Every structure is written in structure tokens, then in C-alpha cells.
């Protein structure tokens, strides 16, 4: 059994190479070829929670779990906000395959699914991108954009301008730049990604423009959201797994409770679009949105790719 560190993952694995791996996993979710029971997250202190996810894939035959410490303020101490391990087993003999540090794996696979959603749901040939946030997820999304698309401009916005400038400094001599005004960061962008630790909405729907695509990445639980009710009402929503969205999407749950969308409002699964069982963008003027929750099957598929690549 291999023990693989985050440093090893980051030294060899890119966001771009995980995109086709995530495409297979998302198709399998929507065709019933993957097992992903509800995850658990319980408070362990005022500072954070412990999370547990477990599940299985049929192709390749894998099962496993991820155990996490979810501490939003950990980056202040030079740590990831998602610390833990992915335990990977093959499902023919039950043999353990690998134990992989979860922070780098999680950040890379999350960005890879966002790149996949952008490819599938945005208008053709997006060139201007905006990333809201300046943490680990934001950095990996900027890397993914530069690897997977041909942007003319990648804007970074953060409520902490100094953090945005620090992140932009990781990409010298590139099209990455800081926009300190949120209105200016959103105006004219083709693809907007929110990767923040926000608990309450910071992005008003009135700022969004027809034809934009939005990746909602940061708020993955029912008690948190990044966009307001007006934004949800303007969006055609997609997600990684419908049951996760119905249970954990703070944006959708909040908009329903406030009467901005009907109780029947639901996101479509990205995998259903990929497999031709659901429509993606049907009009150029639509505002599409991908709501990321994160699934254990994404971790298992990424973990298998990592274990094979690192030998």
C-alpha cells in the first residue's frame, strides 16, 4: 500500500489531467454506477468540524473513504482548511491501494470539475475569467483556467485585497490581475468562480450579466451561501449530485424559503448533461451555474489516477 503526501501530489499532478478523470466519474454518478451516501460533518470545536465521506465506484472497481478536519481559519497558521486523508481500496479482493493526503487531492479535483462544468456549460471559447477568493481553492482554479483555456484576462477579487495581490503574485508574467472592486470584477466576465469561505451571500444577482457562467465552489453546506436569492432566480442551475444539492445547497434552499424560486426548483446533474440525458445551456443569454458540493467518488477517481501516476 502506498502512502502519498500532498507534496508528491502537487509535484506531479495537474488540474488539467484530472478533467477527463472527473468526466468519467460524473457520468457514473448520473447513471447509477457510483455509490456516494450522504456525508457527515460534526462540530468538534468552535473552530471547526470533522467530516466523513465514503463510497464506491464500479469503473474502476474501487471503494474508500475520506476523513477530514474542516477548519476555515487553518490557512492563517499555514495549514489547509481541509486536512485529512483519502483511504483507497480496490473492490475485487478488498486490498488497500493507497493512503493519500487529502488537501491537495481535494483542491485539484474540485478545480478539475469546475473546469469540466465550464467547458460544458459556458458559451463557446470563454476568454475573460473572474475568481472570487484568494485561498487554496482559488489558486487551483486559476491554475486550471490557465491550463484548460486560452484566457485573455483572469481577474482575482477578494474581500482582502492584500490576499488577492499575494495570489496574483504566484502567476507573474501572465494574464492574471487583481480587480479590487467586485462590480468591476464581474462586469464583462465570461466565467465567474466563487471560491470563498463566505457564510452569507456576498454576490448580488443584479451584478450578473446575461450569458455568464458561474461556478459556485466555496459554500458546500446548507448553512452557507455565496450568492443571493436574486442570483439563484436568474440562474439555470447544475450540480454534481442532485441529492447533495437538495440537502446541502444553501443558495437553493434559501431562495426557496424566501419565495424567489418555486419548491420544484432543482438543479440538473452535470453527469446527466455529459451523458445526453439532460440539456445544458440552451440559450446564449442564459446565466448558467454549477453548484459544487464535492463527492467521494471524485476523490476515489482522482486518488486512483494519482496512485497509478506516482507508481
C-alpha angles and dihedrals in degrees: 000000000000125000108206124190129211089246091057091049093050092047094057112018128075133194091240096057091053094055096083089043090055091046091060091046093050092049089051092051092055095044095050096252094121133063117216114159119192113290125234128228119176129179113250096174140347087273100057156332140252116237132200127190127173137170148120145252128212096202103071097013102243139142134180150121143249123220116194144180106216107201114157094196096049093101088068086069096045093263133119118259087228110052121170147079141281113220111205126195132175112236102218098071099004092245119162111244107181149341109218129187104248106213099074093036092052094047094048097046092045091054091045092057090048089053089049092050090048091052092050102038110029125085113272118284102006112201108172117062132181125197118194110204136043105221135097095293092048091051093051091048091053089050090049092051092051092047099043105034140035102241125184090197136014112191124199121202127179135165083236104058092190090060091049091052090048091053093047087054089066088066106050120174091021139107091265116117139160122249109190096191114076093209090054092045092056099039113100096357119139097204127026122192122190111201104162139127091239118149094188130040115279098169118074118211091227089071093060120098130212113270098025124131121216129199110202104201112145106063108058102158134071095251096057137063140171103198131046132244093266090057092052091049090055095048136091098216131215130175144179096251127008095215090054091049093049091051105034113021104114091186095055096038091050094048091050093049090050093048095243092124130022123259087251092062109121139162123244119234116253089222091057089056091048092051094047094248094115136029122252121196108351099176131038090227096056120112103225123195133191113206110206119205101158124238133216089231088063088054093047094048092046091045092053091050091048094048092050093045095049091046 
